[in-house]
Amino acid sequence: MLGFSRNKKGKNGKAVDANALLDVENVEETDEEVETTLSIPENWNVTNEDRYIYAFHNNEAPKLKVNQISIYGMELTMAPNKTLTATGLIRSSVVKEVQFGKTTILLLGPDNEIIARKEFELGRLGSIPSKSARPWKFTFNKSDLVKDIDSPPSDWTLAFELKPKHQLDLEESWEKSIAEEAKTALAQIVNNAPPLKPGEVNFMGVNAKRNDNGDLAVTLLIRNGSDKNVTFQQIPLGVKDASGNEIVQGSFKVDNLIIKSNTSKPWTFIFPKSMLKEDIINLSSWQAYPIQ
């Protein structure tokens, strides 16, 4: 299934806390070092020679600390069409078996520069037992290359791409105008909000109130769960009050409003009193939503 040659020296990717990648039980950090045992499912078609090579590399790999995950690179080849195939051992020192899902893997060069990036469906690995290492091939197509290369580097590593923690991002005008207490409250809302799916962008209500002149001011968090910045030119919105009826619609020009990758930005939209469909509205509960 995996076919392998032994002509490359292994490279060890940075070990990361398993909690940063997987839904695992929190454990107390210790300096205890953990050895991993080679784990190959019985239904995999692996030759005895390959098993020997995998076991050799697993023994050569540095020990992990408790509750860590890493990839130990063994071989990297390049096809004439610039497809790169890296063979590695996914190693786990978690005290229980672990399962992966869709996971972004990086191929790094000698200066830790990114050569290729690709999301792999690692559910195909199956369950990896506690304190084990499992071999896998990672194939990066030409379209996955971040850096153009003519031959595979002699010094390389495989690494998990850790998504940074989703953060609050304030526009400069907000940064200067709101109190520290308000900033802290917004940060807590961002931290406690339901996680976004990869690539998801949505709007989350923060506050809605009538101003003294009767206008409706709605503050939303614009949440960007993608790995790229999102720019808005215009945002059409509708609002429903506690009755469930739509009380207003409007479209707002926002002139290149940038929501940075993996951040949430608060923005206040003001609907003039003249646009409201009802004079008396109940804001004990409410919903704001983009209009397609």
C-alpha positions in Angstrom: 0.0 0.0 0.0 2.8 2.4 0.9 5.9 1.2 -1.0 9.1 2.8 0.2 12.8 3.1 -0.3 15.4 3.8 2.3 17.6 6.4 0.6 16.7 9.5 2.7 17.5 10.5 6.2 14.5 11.1 8.4 13.5 14.7 9.4 11.4 15.4 12.4 8.7 18.0 12.2 7.9 20.2 15.2 5.9 18.4 17.9 2.7 20.2 18.8 0.2 20.0 21.6 -2.5 17.5 20.6 -5.2 19.9 21.9 -4.2 22.3 19.1 -5.2 19.8 16.5 -7.6 17.2 18.0 -10.5 17.0 20.5 -8.6 15.2 23.2 -8.7 15.3 27.0 -6.6 17.9 28.6 -3.7 16.5 30.6 -1.1 18.0 32.9 2.0 19.0 31.1 5.1 17.1 32.1 8.7 16.6 31.0 8.2 12.9 30.7 9.4 11.5 27.4 7.3 9.0 25.5 8.4 6.4 23.0 6.0 5.5 20.1 5.3 2.0 18.9 4.8 1.4 15.1 1.2 0.7 14.3 0.1 -0.7 11.0 -3.5 -2.0 10.5 -3.7 -5.7 9.6 -5.6 -4.9 6.4 -2.8 -2.7 5.0 -0.7 -4.4 2.3 2.8 -3.6 3.7 5.8 -5.8 3.0 8.1 -7.0 5.7 10.9 -4.9 4.3 8.8 -1.8 4.6 7.7 -2.7 8.1 11.4 -3.0 9.0 12.2 0.5 7.5 9.2 2.1 9.3 10.2 0.5 12.6 13.8 1.7 12.1 12.7 5.3 11.5 10.3 5.1 14.4 13.2 4.1 16.7 15.4 6.9 15.3 12.7 9.5 15.8 13.1 11.8 18.9 10.9 11.0 21.9 7.8 13.0 22.4 6.5 14.6 25.5 3.1 13.6 26.9 0.1 14.6 24.7 2.0 15.6 21.6 1.6 15.0 17.9 4.3 15.2 15.2 5.2 14.0 11.7 8.6 12.3 11.2 9.6 12.7 7.5 11.3 9.7 5.9 11.4 10.2 2.1 10.6 12.9 -0.4 10.5 12.4 -4.1 9.5 14.5 -7.1 7.9 13.4 -10.3 8.6 15.0 -13.7 5.3 16.9 -13.4 6.6 18.4 -10.1 4.3 16.3 -8.0 6.0 15.9 -4.6 5.4 12.8 -2.5 6.5 12.8 1.1 6.4 9.7 3.3 6.2 10.2 7.0 5.3 8.7 10.3 2.4 10.4 12.2 3.3 10.0 15.8 1.1 10.4 18.8 2.0 10.4 22.5 -1.7 10.9 23.5 -2.7 8.5 26.3 -5.8 7.4 24.3 -6.3 6.5 20.6 -6.8 9.5 18.3 -8.5 10.0 15.0 -7.8 12.8 12.5 -10.2 14.4 10.0 -9.4 17.0 7.3 -5.9 18.4 8.2 -3.7 20.9 6.5 -0.1 19.6 6.1 2.9 21.8 5.2 6.0 20.8 3.4 8.8 23.0 4.7 12.3 23.7 3.2 15.7 24.1 4.9 14.8 27.6 6.4 11.3 26.5 7.4 9.9 28.2 4.4 6.7 26.8 3.0 7.2 24.8 -0.2 3.7 23.2 -0.4 0.5 23.3 1.5 -2.5 20.9 1.2 -5.5 19.7 3.1 -5.6 16.0 3.5 -8.4 13.7 4.6 -6.6 11.9 7.3 -9.7 10.1 8.5 -8.3 7.3 6.2 -5.6 6.7 8.7 -8.1 5.1 11.0 -7.7 5.2 14.8 -4.1 5.5 15.9 -3.6 3.7 19.2 -2.1 5.5 22.2 1.6 6.2 22.0 1.9 5.0 18.4 3.3 5.9 15.0 1.6 5.3 11.7 3.1 5.7 8.2 1.4 7.7 5.5 2.2 9.2 2.1 1.4 12.9 1.4 1.2 13.8 -2.2 1.4 17.5 -3.1 0.4 18.4 -6.7 1.9 21.2 -8.6 -1.1 23.4 -7.7 -0.3 22.9 -4.0 3.2 24.4 -4.4 3.7 27.7 -2.7 7.3 27.9 -3.8 8.5 26.9 -7.3 11.3 24.3 -7.0 13.1 22.2 -9.6 14.1 19.3 -7.3 13.2 18.1 -3.9 15.3 19.8 -1.1 17.7 17.6 0.8 16.6 19.3 4.1 12.9 19.3 4.6 10.2 18.6 7.1 6.5 17.9 7.3 4.4 19.9 9.7 0.8 20.4 10.8 -0.5 23.8 10.0 -2.0 25.2 13.2 -4.8 27.6 12.7 -4.2 30.6 14.9 -6.8 31.4 17.6 -9.7 33.4 16.2 -9.2 37.0 17.4 -11.0 40.3 17.7 -9.8 42.9 15.2 -10.9 46.5 15.8 -10.9 49.2 13.1 -8.6 52.1 14.1 -11.6 54.4 14.8 -13.0 51.8 17.2 -9.7 51.3 18.8 -9.5 55.0 19.7 -13.1 55.6 20.6 -14.3 52.7 22.8 -13.5 52.1 26.4 -11.2 49.2 27.6 -14.2 47.6 29.2 -16.0 47.5 25.9 -12.9 46.0 24.2 -12.7 43.3 26.8 -16.4 42.5 26.5 -16.1 42.2 22.7 -13.1 39.9 23.1 -15.0 37.7 25.4 -17.9 37.5 22.9 -15.4 36.5 20.2 -13.8 33.8 22.4 -17.1 32.3 23.4 -18.8 32.4 20.0 -19.5 29.1 18.3 -16.5 28.0 16.1 -16.7 28.8 12.4 -16.3 26.2 9.8 -13.3 26.5 7.5 -13.9 29.2 5.0 -17.2 30.4 6.7 -18.0 34.1 7.0 -21.1 35.1 9.0 -22.7 37.9 10.9 -23.3 37.7 14.7 -25.5 40.1 16.6 -24.0 42.0 19.5 -26.4 44.9 20.3 -29.5 46.6 18.9 -31.0 49.8 20.3 -33.1 52.8 19.3 -31.2 56.1 19.5 -32.7 59.2 21.0 -33.8 60.4 17.5 -35.6 57.0 16.8 -32.9 55.6 14.5 -32.1 51.9 14.9 -28.4 51.1 15.6 -27.4 47.5 15.1 -23.9 46.3 16.1 -22.7 43.1 14.5 -19.5 41.0 14.6 -18.5 40.2 11.0 -16.7 36.9 11.5 -14.2 35.5 9.0 -13.2 31.8 9.4 -11.2 31.6 6.2 -7.5 31.8 5.8 -7.8 34.8 3.5 -8.9 38.4 4.1 -12.4 39.2 3.0 -13.3 42.7 1.6 -16.8 44.2 1.5 -17.9 47.1 -0.6 -21.6 47.0 0.3 -23.6 45.0 2.9 -27.3 44.6 2.5 -29.0 43.8 5.9 -32.4 42.9 7.2 -33.5 42.9 10.9 -36.3 41.1 12.7 -37.5 41.9 16.2 -38.9 39.7 18.9 -42.2 39.3 16.9 -40.3 37.5 14.2 -41.4 40.1 11.6 -38.9 42.0 9.5 -38.8 45.5 10.8 -36.3 47.1 8.4 -34.1 46.5 5.3 -31.2 48.5 4.2 -28.0 48.4 2.2 -24.8 50.0 3.5 -21.8 51.1 1.5 -18.7 50.2 3.6 -15.9 51.2 1.1 -13.4 48.3 1.2 -14.1 47.1 4.7 -11.5 44.4 5.3 -12.1 41.5 7.6 -8.8 39.9 8.2 -8.4 36.1 8.0 -9.5 34.3 11.2 -10.8 37.4 12.9 -14.0 39.1 13.9 -14.6 42.8 13.4 -17.5 44.7 15.1 -19.4 47.2 12.9 -22.4 49.3 13.7 -25.2 49.8 11.0 -27.7 52.7 11.6 -31.1 52.4 10.0 -32.9 55.8 9.9 -36.2 56.0 11.7 -37.9 56.7 8.4 -36.9 53.2 7.1 -38.5 51.3 10.0 -41.7 49.5 9.0 -43.1 49.8 12.5 -43.0 52.6 15.0 -43.0 50.3 18.0 -40.5 47.5 17.9 -39.5 44.9 20.6 -35.8 44.4 20.8 -35.9 41.9 23.7 -34.7 39.5 21.1 -33.7 40.3 17.5 -31.9 38.9 14.4 -29.9 40.7 11.8 -29.0 38.9 8.6 -27.4 39.6 5.2 -29.9 39.9 2.3 -28.9 38.0 -0.8 
